[in-house]
Structure formats: C-alpha cells, structure tokens
Amino acid sequence: MHPTLSLLFAPLLFTFSVTSVLGEQILEGFSVVRGKDFAFEIKAPRRWVLDNDVAKEQGLNLVFYPTGADWGASKAVIYVRVRSNEPTLRNIEDQVEDTLRNLRNNGSPNATAKYVRTLTTQDASKAKVYYFAGDQFGNFEATAYIQAKGSIHFMTLSARDQESFQHALPAFDSVVTSYEDLKKPPTTNEPSANGFPGA
C-alpha cells in the first residue's frame, strides 16, 4: 500500500457516496461522487480500472489503478477525495499548507509542495496541480485541487518511484479533465442581443 495515504489524508474524514454504472470494479468506467452539497462525475482513463470498494477501509470511496494490477501492489494509483470548507481552511492554498503540515508532523520534515500547472476540466472548472516530494517513504505525488462551493475536490496520483509517476501522469490528467460538477449551473451558448454567445 502507498504509505503516505494514511499521513496525507488522515484528517479528511468526509463522508460521501459513490454511485457507478456497473459494479465495484469497472474497466474505463465512470462514477458520480455525491455528498450533502456536491455531486460530480469522474471517469477512468484508458486501460485503468475504477474501483469503489477496495479502499473503503482507508476512507477512500473511489480509486483507480492500471489494468492487470491491483490496489495494494500497483506502482501507481489515483484516488479522489473531498474536504468541506472550515473556518481555517477555505481555499486550495490552505489545503496544500495543511497537507504539508500533516506530512511534516508525521515523520516527513522535508516534505515540499510545488504548484506546476492548471488543467481545465470537462465543465470548464480550473484544477490547480501541485507536486509533492520529500515524504519519508520516497513516493512521488501529484494532486489536482478544484475549488467548489463549500468544499474542495481533489484527485491524487501516488507513485512508488519517479518512472511510475511519469508513466501515470497522462492517466492522471485524463481523470482530472474528466471532472464535471453536476451542481454547477450550465453555461449558455445562446446568442445574446449583440449576436455573440454568452455576452
């Protein structure tokens, strides 16, 4: 198992449910992640499995791993989490700092986070991607954060080595860009009075 899972997200015990179209393990399938005030759809990348059962004991309702591998032994995995806004945690930057604080307080004093890029999702949301390094287990991780109303939605790629990390990055990007907030008001492309869409 990827050891940093227990350190990075131990305080993020936010209950949410996942509904899927087929079953517990779905090749290249999709799921809808629902909570009290949010709902979003996410899709597995090509040649990856979506699994909404195997990591429940770790507090993860939705995970992905390559076909032919399994959650426990895979050199690279992707998982989805949601965190509600709190008085001291209201935005993505607060979440990044909280993750670093948890890592440093739990045996990884040299942990670092670096913003690397922003991806645009299926629904035109902006996902800020950070790379994490320096944890005591030598994992390589990337997390994409999406600021939603009342919560932060994020997807993390965790890899045991740099080669596996680089190889899994396209799959990670695919998961992130497939994100669609089902609570987000639809954008209109109908022409306005001046003839331009949405003007």
C-alpha angles and dihedrals in degrees: 000000000000101000098208091065090081092048103040098050108021093117095047098088098153115153117228136155130228124209118193135188100235120011147289100315115035126178109224089342132143137232138195115230111208135186138159095286105013144056128177138167124229131182133209116241122242114291092012130110125228111215124184098177115042098074101037091112088061091052093256116126097179128038138158132208134167120275111263091032132081135223096258100044104031116118089218131031136171126210138180127225139173128206125190118228115261133190090262097033114053107137146027095270090055090051093051091050091048091052091051091048090053093048093048093047091051104054105292105096092162096055114136137184126206128188107229110168149329123248125202114227133215090270094043093257116147117240115197111211121210128183118218123204140163101056116151093249097055095241123157114220141180124188127191114204125200120191109221131174107287096352147047119238118202142177122202132200111203119187132179095220140015095254092055089045094054092044092052097045095092089053090049091051089050092053092048096047091047090064115120122179106219092195094055114108110250118253117237124229095182115125116260125217091283092051098251121118115256094354 
